[in-house]
């Protein structure tokens, strides 16, 4: 999420190591604009990826104790977006024992 200038000084940033649901939250300056984000939340894979109002409200509530309750976060929100990050799963052991699967796994591991 990007907010209007003025929420942070240009040389400031904040890391909140644990939100109420256990995720990390960060606030950094991006070209003078405060950018606020958090770590992963599990979701279904989709081609239509956008932040829910629930997620936007959650992030706003989590930063209020650090940046103040009087700032009009919703009126000063310039943009919000979300993205998917695929995570690699371990292969089942019966596939890993197959020599060709082992080569595939090794090449994927070296790629990551």
C-alpha positions as CSV (number, residue, x, y, z in Angstrom):
1,X,0.0,0.0,0.0
2,X,1.3,3.5,-0.9
3,X,0.2,6.5,1.1
4,X,0.5,10.2,0.5
5,X,3.8,11.9,1.5
6,X,4.1,13.0,5.1
7,X,3.3,9.9,7.0
8,X,7.1,9.2,7.6
9,X,10.2,11.3,7.4
10,X,12.1,10.4,4.2
11,X,14.9,8.7,6.0
12,X,12.7,6.5,8.2
13,X,11.5,3.0,8.0
14,X,9.7,0.7,10.5
15,X,9.7,-3.1,10.9
16,X,7.0,-4.6,13.1
17,X,8.3,-8.1,13.7
18,X,5.0,-9.6,14.7
19,X,1.5,-8.4,14.0
20,X,-1.5,-9.7,15.9
21,X,-1.8,-12.6,13.5
22,X,2.0,-13.3,13.6
23,X,3.1,-11.8,10.3
24,X,5.9,-9.2,9.8
25,X,4.9,-5.7,8.7
26,X,7.1,-3.1,7.1
27,X,6.9,0.6,6.4
28,X,9.5,2.1,4.1
29,X,9.9,5.1,1.9
30,X,9.5,4.5,-1.8
31,X,10.5,7.6,-3.7
32,X,9.3,9.7,-0.7
33,X,6.0,7.9,-0.4
34,X,5.3,5.6,2.6
35,X,4.9,2.0,1.4
36,X,3.4,-0.4,3.8
37,X,3.3,-4.2,3.4
38,X,3.3,-7.5,5.1
39,X,4.4,-11.0,4.6
40,X,2.5,-13.9,3.1
41,X,-1.0,-15.0,3.9
42,X,-2.1,-18.3,2.5
43,X,-4.7,-18.1,-0.3
44,X,-6.0,-20.0,-3.3
45,X,-4.1,-19.6,-6.6
46,X,-6.0,-17.3,-8.9
47,X,-5.4,-15.1,-12.0
48,X,-7.3,-12.2,-10.3
49,X,-5.1,-11.1,-7.4
50,X,-6.0,-8.0,-5.4
51,X,-6.0,-7.0,-1.8
52,X,-9.2,-7.5,0.1
53,X,-10.7,-4.6,2.1
54,X,-10.3,-6.9,5.1
55,X,-6.6,-7.1,4.5
56,X,-6.3,-3.3,3.9
57,X,-8.2,-2.6,7.1
58,X,-6.0,-5.1,9.0
59,X,-2.7,-3.4,7.9
60,X,-4.1,0.0,8.7
61,X,-5.1,-1.1,12.2
62,X,-1.7,-2.7,12.7
63,X,0.3,0.5,11.8
64,X,-1.9,2.9,13.9
65,X,-0.1,2.2,17.2
66,X,3.2,3.1,15.5
67,X,2.3,5.9,13.2
68,X,-0.7,7.5,15.0
69,X,-4.4,7.1,15.2
70,X,-5.3,10.6,13.9
71,X,-3.9,10.2,10.4
72,X,-6.7,9.6,7.8
73,X,-5.2,6.4,6.4
74,X,-8.1,5.6,4.0
75,X,-8.3,9.1,2.5
76,X,-4.5,9.2,2.1
77,X,-4.2,5.7,0.5
78,X,-3.0,6.2,-3.0
79,X,-2.7,2.5,-4.1
80,X,-2.9,-1.0,-2.9
81,X,-2.0,-4.3,-4.6
82,X,-1.3,-7.9,-3.9
83,X,0.7,-10.7,-5.5
84,X,1.1,-14.4,-5.4
85,X,4.3,-16.1,-4.6
86,X,4.4,-19.8,-5.4
87,X,6.2,-22.0,-2.9
88,X,8.0,-25.2,-3.9
89,X,6.7,-28.3,-2.2
90,X,8.8,-31.4,-1.4
91,X,8.3,-34.3,-3.8
92,X,6.8,-37.5,-2.4
93,X,9.6,-40.0,-1.4
94,X,8.6,-42.5,-4.0
95,X,9.2,-40.0,-6.8
96,X,12.5,-38.7,-5.3
97,X,13.9,-42.3,-5.5
98,X,13.4,-42.3,-9.2
99,X,16.7,-41.2,-10.7
100,X,15.2,-38.8,-13.3
101,X,13.1,-37.1,-10.6
102,X,16.3,-36.7,-8.5
103,X,17.9,-34.8,-11.3
104,X,14.9,-32.7,-11.7
105,X,14.8,-31.9,-8.0
106,X,18.5,-31.0,-8.0
107,X,18.1,-28.7,-10.9
108,X,15.1,-27.0,-9.4
109,X,17.0,-26.6,-6.1
110,X,20.0,-25.1,-7.8
111,X,17.7,-22.7,-9.7
112,X,16.1,-21.4,-6.5
